[in-house]
């Protein structure tokens, strides 16, 4: 029996999917689009339910194209980085997702420096940025107290889809690196940062390496998506990390430049380096034991 996998990427303008055979060849593609909302200058939001609706459209089309003798063996996820989805204890959406290119959190960048007494770079390898998830959480605490009080989970875009597929609250190291809450050197959540910012660490779920299985397609998700129940869903990665692998950036010394909704320069490293100017971010790579330096124009 021929084996296949499906890759799903939740982007800023649409959700893209590919059906891939066991030799790595793309058999078919599908895409579902959704709107970007900008309710105020500098704000950028999306409804996570739109991502889920697009995923259902894409997976139904891709599974319908599986050869009769084909078996779907796994689903992989990638997606736009940094976005914050606030969920209550029942997994219900409390507020539109605040995206990576949202600029409302300039004040919170300075607040993080103050609350961590300047230790944020030592703890996470990165200075605070408006794009990062931690600033969005602090913004919600200040401006959306009712939402903040009801929050039980904060998930990144692709990890919201993971939750809908598997019921599991899990992220992986590449996306977690962009939250400003991960100890990038240890590839684990930074207890020091959570304590300094007074954010519950359990909100962010479990963090794993990109190739790890994080859960299995549930019965409800199988009915909604036409993906076979029990199909493994792997960690996957942030869009830039997975795009790098697609570009062959899987060993030290190779650099890629990506031009899309943003512009990104990306280089892989076998040892950690930190740019003292702060222009380049230092994140975990999707290849375990590797790191990346990345600079982006939003």
Residue, then its C-alpha position, 0 to 999 in steps of 0.5 A: x500500500x502506498x503511503x502519503x502525508x498531508x502538510x498544512x500551512x496556515x498563512x496570513x492570506x490563506x491555508x495551503x495544503x499539499x498531499x505528498x507521496x513517500x518519495x517526497x513528491x507533491x501529488x496535489x495541492x489545495x488552498x482556502x482563503x480568508x480575510x485579514x482584519x485591520x480595525x485600527x491603524x497598525x492592528x492586524x487580526x483574524x478569526x481563528x474559526x476562518x482557519x478551521x473552515x479553510x482547513x476543512x475545505x483543503x483536507x476534504x479536497x486532498x483526501x478525495x485525491x488519495x489513490x485508491x491503494x493509498x494510506x494517509x500516514x501523518x499530517x504536518x503543520x506549519x504556519x504564520x508565527x507569533x499570533x496569539x489565540x486566547x481560549x477559555x477552559x472549554x477551548x472557545x475563542x475569546x478574542x480575534x487572533x492578534x497577528x505577527x504584523x500587529x503593531x499595537x504592543x510597543x508599550x509592552x516591549x518596554x514593559x517586558x524590559x522593565x519587568x525582567x530588569x533587562x534579563x529577557x535577552x539572557x533568558x530567551x536569546x531575543x529582545x522583546x518585539x511587537x511581533x512576539x506573543x509575550x507582548x500581546x499577552x501583556x496587552x490583553x492583560x491591560x486592555x482586555x481584563x475580562x478576556x484575560x481573566x477568562x483565558x486558560x490557553x494561549x496558542x499560536x495559529x498552527x497550534x490552534x488547528x492542532x487543538x481542533x484536530x487532536x484536542x491537545x495543547x502542544x507547540x514546538x520549538x520553532x514557533x515557541x522561540x518566537x513567543x519571547x517566552x522560550x529559553x532558546x538555548x535549552x529548548x524549553x519554556x523559561x520559568x524565569x520569564x513567566x515568573x517575571x511577567x506573571x503569566x501562567x506557564x500552563x497557558x502555553x501548553x507542552x513544547x516538543x521538537x518539530x518531528x515529534x508526534x503530538x496527537x492523533x486526529x480525533x473522531x469529531x475532527x475526522x468527521x469534520x475534515x475527512x482525515x482518517x481518525x487516529x492519523x498522527x499529527x506531528x509538531x511541524x514548525x513555524x513557516x520560516x523554519x519549514x520553508x527553510x527545510x523546503x529550500x534545502x536549508x538543513x545544514x550549517x552555512x546555507x542562507x535563504x531569503x523569502x519574500x512573501x507577506x513579509x521579507x525574511x533572511x534566514x541562516x542555520x547554525x549548529x551552535x547558538x549565536x546571538x546578534x548583539x544589535x538585536x537585528x537578527x532573532x535567534x530561534x530553534x530550528x526544526x532540525x533537532x539540535x540546530x538553531x537559526x538566525x532570522x531577520x524579518x521585515x514585517 
